[in-house]
Amino acid sequence: MNNELISILKAILATLLYLIGIELIGSWSLIAETIGFESYYKYYFLIQGTLQLIGVLIFIYFVRKRTFKNLIKKTHRKWYLFALILGISFVFMQTPLKWIYNLLFGTEYHIAYRFDGLPKFKNINMISAILMIPIGEELFFREYVQNNLQKKTKTIVAILLASILFASIHSPYMNLILESSKQDWHLFYLTIFGGIISGILYFKSKSIGPSIVFHMFWNIMVYIV
């Protein structure tokens, strides 16, 4: 078995363990119910996002041999500017992507662009959606998965595979396990393209910083629109 194939299999296994980790972390809600913390649902996404980020940071810490030194490498400011612009504009790029998806699968997805989502940011759970989740996912899928793949495979393979694995955690995987009929792959499809943009930013800038910024503004725009 060659090094390239081993690297790919490791990336797939790591993502599987990541998914299992997310599900195990989510079991805290059962404990909250058991001890009578009835209002936990008000802070569910904040707590879940915080725990997921802590889990990823612990993983990255040990993978990097117990150090966070140079975790976010310095890069040219232009990459942060590109990341900001791409993060804001990606929600608009999704319109033609949805046309293609609708054409292929006979669906009717569309974006109304009402720009009425600002009130959502009053909810404390939004901290998780626009900060903790993007940081945790980019650290895992770009700094760990893609970085390792780039060392053993061609760049395009590393970016595409990391993007597909990133999209897999946004797929209806639980419905597949439970054999549910509600298997909507729309989000999975869109997330692949977001992952590709993030992966290119990571490769070009040689830093995880721009990828995090892109992901943060991508999520912000999703809620605003």
C-alpha positions as CSV (number, residue, x, y, z in Angstrom):
1,M,0.0,0.0,0.0
2,N,1.6,3.3,-1.1
3,N,1.9,6.4,1.0
4,E,-0.7,8.3,-0.9
5,L,-3.4,5.7,-0.3
6,I,-2.5,5.4,3.4
7,S,-2.8,9.2,3.7
8,I,-6.2,9.2,2.1
9,L,-7.4,6.3,4.4
10,K,-6.1,8.1,7.4
11,A,-8.0,11.3,6.4
12,I,-11.3,9.2,6.0
13,L,-10.7,7.5,9.4
14,A,-10.0,10.8,11.1
15,T,-13.2,12.2,9.8
16,L,-15.2,9.2,10.9
17,L,-13.7,9.6,14.4
18,Y,-14.5,13.3,14.3
19,L,-18.2,12.5,13.5
20,I,-18.3,10.0,16.4
21,G,-16.7,12.6,18.6
22,I,-19.4,15.1,17.8
23,E,-22.1,12.6,18.6
24,L,-20.5,11.7,21.9
25,I,-20.0,15.3,22.8
26,G,-23.7,15.9,22.1
27,S,-24.6,13.4,24.8
28,W,-24.1,16.2,27.4
29,S,-27.7,17.2,26.7
30,L,-28.9,13.8,28.1
31,I,-26.8,14.5,31.3
32,A,-28.4,18.0,31.5
33,E,-31.8,16.5,31.4
34,T,-30.9,13.9,34.0
35,I,-29.7,16.5,36.5
36,G,-32.7,18.7,35.9
37,F,-31.0,21.5,33.9
38,E,-34.3,22.2,32.1
39,S,-33.2,25.4,30.4
40,Y,-30.2,23.8,28.7
41,Y,-31.9,24.0,25.3
42,K,-31.6,27.8,25.4
43,Y,-27.9,27.5,25.3
44,Y,-27.6,24.2,23.4
45,F,-25.6,25.4,20.4
46,L,-23.4,27.6,22.5
47,I,-22.4,24.7,24.8
48,Q,-22.2,22.2,21.9
49,G,-20.0,24.5,19.8
50,T,-17.7,25.3,22.8
51,L,-17.3,21.6,23.6
52,Q,-16.5,20.8,20.0
53,L,-13.9,23.5,19.8
54,I,-12.3,22.3,23.0
55,G,-12.2,18.8,21.6
56,V,-10.6,19.9,18.4
57,L,-8.0,22.1,20.2
58,I,-7.1,19.2,22.5
59,F,-6.7,16.9,19.4
60,I,-4.6,19.5,17.5
61,Y,-2.5,20.1,20.6
62,F,-1.4,16.5,20.9
63,V,-1.0,16.1,17.1
64,R,1.3,19.1,17.1
65,K,3.3,17.5,19.9
66,R,1.9,19.5,22.7
67,T,2.2,23.0,21.3
68,F,0.1,25.7,19.7
69,K,3.1,27.6,18.5
70,N,2.7,29.1,15.0
71,L,-0.7,27.5,14.8
72,I,-2.0,30.5,12.8
73,K,1.0,31.3,10.6
74,K,1.6,34.9,9.4
75,T,0.6,35.6,5.8
76,H,0.0,38.6,3.6
77,R,-3.0,40.8,4.4
78,K,-4.4,40.3,1.0
79,W,-5.4,36.7,1.8
80,Y,-7.5,38.0,4.7
81,L,-9.1,40.5,2.4
82,F,-9.8,37.8,-0.2
83,A,-11.3,35.6,2.6
84,L,-13.6,38.4,3.8
85,I,-14.8,39.1,0.2
86,L,-15.3,35.5,-0.6
87,G,-17.1,34.8,2.7
88,I,-19.6,37.6,2.1
89,S,-20.1,36.7,-1.5
90,F,-20.3,32.9,-1.2
91,V,-24.0,33.1,-0.3
92,F,-24.7,34.8,-3.6
93,M,-22.6,32.2,-5.5
94,Q,-25.0,29.6,-4.1
95,T,-27.8,30.8,-6.5
96,P,-26.2,29.4,-9.7
97,L,-25.1,26.3,-7.7
98,K,-28.7,25.8,-6.6
99,W,-29.8,26.0,-10.2
100,I,-27.4,23.2,-11.2
101,Y,-28.6,21.1,-8.2
102,N,-32.2,21.7,-9.0
103,L,-31.6,20.7,-12.7
104,L,-29.8,17.5,-11.7
105,F,-32.1,16.4,-8.9
106,G,-35.5,17.9,-9.8
107,T,-35.7,20.0,-6.7
108,E,-36.8,23.6,-6.2
109,Y,-34.3,25.2,-3.9
110,H,-33.8,29.0,-4.1
111,I,-32.6,31.9,-1.9
112,A,-35.0,34.8,-1.3
113,Y,-32.4,37.3,-0.2
114,R,-34.6,39.2,2.3
115,F,-31.7,40.4,4.4
116,D,-33.8,40.2,7.5
117,G,-31.6,38.0,9.7
118,L,-29.8,40.6,11.8
119,P,-32.2,40.1,14.8
120,K,-30.9,36.5,15.0
121,F,-27.6,37.9,16.3
122,K,-29.2,38.8,19.6
123,N,-29.3,35.1,20.4
124,I,-26.2,34.1,22.4
125,N,-26.1,30.8,20.5
126,M,-24.9,32.7,17.5
127,I,-21.4,33.0,19.1
128,S,-21.1,29.3,18.4
129,A,-22.2,29.5,14.7
130,I,-20.0,32.4,13.7
131,L,-16.9,31.8,15.9
132,M,-16.5,28.4,17.6
133,I,-17.8,26.1,14.9
134,P,-15.8,27.8,12.1
135,I,-12.6,27.8,14.1
136,G,-12.9,24.1,15.1
137,E,-13.9,22.9,11.6
138,E,-11.2,24.8,9.8
139,L,-8.5,23.6,12.3
140,F,-9.5,20.0,11.7
141,F,-10.3,19.9,8.0
142,R,-7.7,22.3,6.7
143,E,-4.9,22.5,9.3
144,Y,-5.0,18.7,10.0
145,V,-6.7,16.8,7.2
146,Q,-5.7,18.9,4.2
147,N,-2.3,19.7,5.5
148,N,-1.5,16.0,5.9
149,L,-3.0,15.1,2.5
150,Q,-0.9,17.8,0.8
151,K,2.3,16.1,2.0
152,K,1.4,12.8,0.3
153,T,-1.0,13.6,-2.6
154,K,-1.4,16.2,-5.3
155,T,-2.7,19.5,-4.2
156,I,-5.9,19.2,-6.1
157,V,-6.6,15.8,-4.6
158,A,-5.9,17.2,-1.1
159,I,-8.2,20.1,-1.5
160,L,-11.1,18.1,-3.1
161,L,-10.9,15.2,-0.6
162,A,-10.7,17.5,2.4
163,S,-13.7,19.4,1.0
164,I,-15.7,16.3,0.5
165,L,-14.9,15.1,4.0
166,F,-15.7,18.5,5.4
167,A,-19.1,18.4,3.6
168,S,-19.7,14.9,4.9
169,I,-20.3,16.2,8.4
170,H,-23.0,18.4,7.0
171,S,-24.7,15.4,5.3
172,P,-27.7,13.5,6.5
173,Y,-25.5,10.8,7.8
174,M,-27.8,10.0,10.8
175,N,-30.7,9.5,8.4
176,L,-28.6,7.0,6.5
177,I,-27.7,5.1,9.7
178,L,-31.4,5.2,10.9
179,E,-32.5,4.3,7.3
180,S,-34.7,7.4,7.2
181,S,-36.4,8.5,4.0
182,K,-35.4,12.2,4.7
183,Q,-32.0,12.2,3.0
184,D,-31.5,15.7,1.7
185,W,-28.0,16.1,0.2
186,H,-28.5,19.8,-0.7
187,L,-26.3,21.2,2.1
188,F,-23.7,18.5,1.5
189,Y,-23.5,19.7,-2.1
190,L,-23.1,23.4,-1.3
191,T,-20.6,22.8,1.5
192,I,-18.2,21.0,-0.9
193,F,-17.8,24.3,-2.8
194,G,-17.4,26.2,0.4
195,G,-14.7,23.7,1.4
196,I,-12.9,24.1,-1.9
197,I,-12.7,27.9,-1.5
198,S,-11.5,27.5,2.0
199,G,-9.0,24.9,0.9
200,I,-7.6,27.1,-1.9
201,L,-7.2,30.0,0.6
202,Y,-5.3,27.7,3.0
203,F,-3.0,26.4,0.3
204,K,-2.3,29.8,-1.2
205,S,-1.9,31.7,2.0
206,K,0.0,28.9,3.9
207,S,-2.1,29.9,6.9
208,I,-5.3,28.7,8.6
209,G,-6.2,32.3,9.4
210,P,-7.8,33.3,6.0
211,S,-9.8,30.0,6.0
212,I,-11.3,30.8,9.4
213,V,-12.2,34.3,8.3
214,F,-13.9,33.0,5.2
215,H,-15.9,30.4,7.1
216,M,-16.9,33.0,9.8
217,F,-18.3,35.4,7.2
218,W,-19.9,32.6,5.2
219,N,-21.9,31.7,8.3
220,I,-22.6,35.3,9.2
221,M,-24.1,35.9,5.7
222,V,-26.1,32.7,5.8
223,Y,-27.9,34.0,8.9
224,I,-28.3,37.6,7.6
225,V,-29.7,36.6,4.2
